[in-house]
C-alpha cells in the first residue's frame, strides 16, 4: 500500500499454535513523527476472527465515514426504479394502452431480478473477483438502461428485457455492493449503519415521485426518464469509483473486538442481541429451521411492501386526484426510508427480533387504514396509513442484516444475507403478480385485506424464531450471555 505522504514498509511474521493464529504487519509511516501500526489476527470467545490494529485513515487516507456517505449517496439514486415505479404506472398505461396487469408484471419480474442478484454479487465480492468500483459501474449502466427503456420502449417484451431484467440486475448489484461495503467498514455497528444506507434507497426517490406525479405525462415520458437515467448513471458510477473494501475481517483499531463481544458497557447492542453460536455457510443455511422461518417472514413482508408500492397510486387516484395519490406514495417512500433508520438504531438496544415483530404488525394494520382512506377520500388517513406502512414492512430488509449475523454468524454473513434477501423475489410475485388477480377479480378491498392479513401473519411467524444451536431453556442456575 502506498499513499501520498506515506512511505510504508511491511514486515509480516506468522505465529501458529494449536489455539491461535497471529499475523503481525509492521507499518512505518514516514511523517514528521513516524507512526507504528501493527495488525494482528485475533479471535473472540465465539470463534470469530478479526484483523485488528490498522486504522481506517491508514488504509484509506481518510475516515471510514467516507465509505458510508458514498454508499448512502449511491443508494439515493438507486431506489428510483423500485420506489418510484408506482408514479410512472399511470403514464405507461396511457402512453401505449397497456393494461395495469401487464405493466405491473414487468415490475414483478424486475423485483425477481433485483432480489436474486444479491447472492451472486455477495459471493463474487467475498471471493475478491468483483471490486466495489466494477460492481457499481456495471450497476449504474444497467440501471440507466432500465430507466431509458421505460421512456422509449413501445413493446412489452422490450420493457421486460430492458427494465425488468437489465434494470433489476443493475439495481441489485448496487444494493448488494453498498450494503456489503458499509458492513465491512462498520463491523462494530453493521445494523445501524446498513439501515442508514438502505433508508436512502427508499426516501431518495421522493423528489422523483413528486416530479413524476405533477409533471410526467405521455408526451414527455422519454425526456423525463432519460434525464432521470443520466442523473442515476452519474451518481452511482461517481460514488462507486471511490468505494474501497477493507482487508478481510478488518476491525477498527480504536476498540478491542474481544472486549466488544462480551462487554455491554462498550457494546450496548448486547443487551438485546446475542452473537451467533456458530458460523453457517450458505450451503448449511437451510439445515436450520430458523432460516426457513426467516425466509418465510421476508416473503410475506416483501409481498406487503411491494403491494403498496405497486398499487397505492392507482387505487388512491380512483376516487380522488392524482396529486392525492402522488403525495401518498411520496409519504410512503419517505416513511420507509426514515423507518429503516429509526428501526436500525432502536433494535440495537430493544432487540432486533422484537423490533421486527412490532414493525411487521404495524405494516399489516396499515393496509386497513390505507383501504379506508382511499375508499373514503381521507387525506389525513392516507398519510397516516402510508407512514404506518412505511415503518412496517419496509423495515424488514434493514433489520435482516443484523438478524443474519446474529443467527448464522459473520464468516459468510453477506452471502447468507443474499440468500435470505432473495425471498423478496417470491414476495414480489405474491404481492404484485398474484395481487393483480385479486384486484381484477375481487377489487381493491379484497387485495388490501389480503395484504393486511399477510402483514399480521408475518409478525406472528417471528414468534418461533430462535438462534440455531442456542437452547430455549437453560438449566437452573445457568444464565445466558
Secondary structure, DSSP 4 states (H G I P E B T S, - for coil): ---TT----EEEEEEE-SS-EEEEEEEEE-SSS-EEEEEEEEE-TT--EEEES--HHHHHSS-THHHHHHHHHHHHHHTHHHHTHHHHHHHHHHHH---HHHHHHHHHHHHHHHHHHHHHHHHHHHHTSS-HHHHHHHHHHHHHHHHHHHHH--SHHHHIIIIIIIIHHHHHHHHHHHHHHHHHH-TTSHHHHHHHHHHHHHHTTHHHHHHHHHH--GGGHHHHHHHHHHHHHHHHHHHHTT--PPSTTEE-TTS-HHHHTT-TTT-GGGGT-PPPSS---GGGGGGSHHHHHHHHHHHHHHHHHHHHHHHHHHHHHHSS-HHHHHHHHHHHHHHHHHHHHHHHHHHHHH-HHHHHHHHHHHHHHHHHHHHHHHHTT-HHHHHHHHHHHHHTGGGHHHHHHHHHHHHH-STTHHHHHHHHHTHHHHHHIIIIIIHHHHHHHH-HHHHHHHHHHHHHHHHHHTTT---TTS-SSPPTT----
